[in-house]
């Protein structure tokens, strides 16, 4: 019975977490960049000129712009989901580059 509850709870937790990130980003949350999972094929061609693609894979785009309304502009360009990207807390400490300390 516990495994069945866990199998139900984990996907709901994941969906809730993604929904929370998307809502915060859409309502004006600040992030250095935006992450678009499963972008439409023509999204890159429909982007305004001041939006820069900083990462690309077959499954996602990572974009950056100095404009304050980046999420709204990405939705207008055809993105179906915009999540925050580039937040320092999202990168585990062991993956961060550290500068060598002076002795």
Buried (B, 14 or more C-beta within 10 A) or exposed (E): EEEEEEEEEEEEEEEEEEEEBBEBBBEEEEBEBBBBBEBBEEBBEEBEEEBEBBEEEEEBBBBBBEEEEBBBBBBEBBBEBBBBBBEEEEEEEEEEEEEEEEE
